[in-house]
Structures are given as structure tokens and as C-alpha cells.
Amino acid sequence: MAAQLLRRLFTVDEYHKVAEAGIPGEDDRVELLEGEVVKTAPLALRHATCVRRLNRLFSRSVGERAIVDVQNPIRLLTPSWARRPRKSDAEVVNWPERGRRREITCWT
């Protein structure tokens, strides 16, 4: 008889607590998607080149009106994304003013 695997979804806060404990390791490439910890593929040269070009294109287009964030985690405050810190290749972010907490508008 095969053993049944139990699946447990993580919240963003739980994921960060586990990461602070060193699990997964510093060199492990993983991210939290819809509550699941998923292994990600290493970056290839062609992919990295495309991301660099997107960064340049977006930065020129938005100027000082927004921030272009490349391959960094971002936690959106929208309830439908509560289990999902995003880590896209490139994002144009309308960042909240300093000292003000508000929802972040993000295009990926």
C-alpha cells in the first residue's frame, strides 16, 4: 500500500519564519507560489539577457514615476494574493510614498 502524502500550504509569514531558520538553504532556489514552496530553475544566459533588456526598456519608459524592480520578491497587500509573494522577472511598481502604508500597484 502506497503512503499518502500530506500537502500543507504556507502563508507568507510562515514561509518567512521557515526561511529565517535557514530552511531552505541560502543557495536553494525556491519561491512561494499559491502557498506551495516550489523549486525554481537556475537562470540561463539568454533569460538573463532578456531581463536586462526589459529593465532598460521599462526604466526609460517610466522615468521617475515608478520603480522598475528586477527579480526581487514583492508582497502585494491585495487579499487574493495573501499566500503569494511574487518574484517576477521584471515589475513596474508604483511605490507608496515614504511613511505611508497603502496598496502597491504592480505590473509584471
SULQUI-V869190 format. One record per residue. N is the residue number from 1. RES is the residue in one small letter. NEAR is the number of other ideal C-beta (glycine too) atoms within 10 Angstrom. D_CENTER is the distance of its C-alpha to the mean C-alpha in Angstrom with 2 decimals. Layout:
BEGIN
n->(N;N)
res->(RES;RES)
near->(NEAR;NEAR)
d_center->(D_CENTER;D_CENTER)
END
This chain:
BEGIN
n->(1;2;3;4;5;6;7;8;9;10;11;12;13;14;15;16;17;18;19;20;21;22;23;24;25;26;27;28;29;30;31;32;33;34;35;36;37;38;39;40;41;42;43;44;45;46;47;48;49;50;51;52;53;54;55;56;57;58;59;60;61;62;63;64;65;66;67;68;69;70;71;72;73;74;75;76;77;78;79;80;81;82;83;84;85;86;87;88;89;90;91;92;93;94;95;96;97;98;99;100;101;102;103;104;105;106;107;108)
res->(m;a;a;q;l;l;r;r;l;f;t;v;d;e;y;h;k;v;a;e;a;g;i;p;g;e;d;d;r;v;e;l;l;e;g;e;v;v;k;t;a;p;l;a;l;r;h;a;t;c;v;r;r;l;n;r;l;f;s;r;s;v;g;e;r;a;i;v;d;v;q;n;p;i;r;l;l;t;p;s;w;a;r;r;p;r;k;s;d;a;e;v;v;n;w;p;e;r;g;r;r;r;e;i;t;c;w;t)
near->(3;4;5;5;5;5;6;8;11;15;13;17;10;14;19;15;12;14;16;8;8;8;11;13;8;6;5;11;11;16;15;23;14;9;16;15;17;10;9;11;7;6;12;9;7;8;12;12;10;13;16;12;11;16;16;11;12;18;15;9;11;15;7;5;8;18;15;17;20;14;13;11;13;15;13;17;11;11;6;7;15;14;16;19;16;17;17;15;14;20;21;18;18;14;12;13;7;5;5;6;7;10;10;15;13;19;12;12)
d_center->(38.87;35.17;32.98;30.58;26.96;25.37;21.82;20.03;16.85;14.89;13.79;10.89;13.83;15.38;12.47;12.48;16.27;16.41;14.30;16.73;19.52;18.50;17.48;15.88;17.40;16.11;16.46;14.95;12.05;10.30;7.26;8.00;8.84;11.55;12.62;13.16;12.18;12.07;13.20;11.79;14.40;15.25;14.99;18.32;20.31;20.56;16.85;16.37;19.30;17.91;14.69;17.17;19.34;16.74;15.92;19.70;20.38;17.91;18.98;22.58;22.21;20.71;22.48;22.35;21.41;17.63;15.00;13.46;10.16;9.68;7.16;5.69;3.13;4.80;7.01;9.38;12.90;14.16;15.78;14.93;11.21;12.41;11.39;7.87;4.85;2.87;2.11;5.64;8.74;9.84;9.68;12.86;12.55;15.70;15.29;17.58;20.79;21.31;22.48;21.67;19.23;18.36;15.82;13.42;14.06;11.43;12.34;10.29)
END
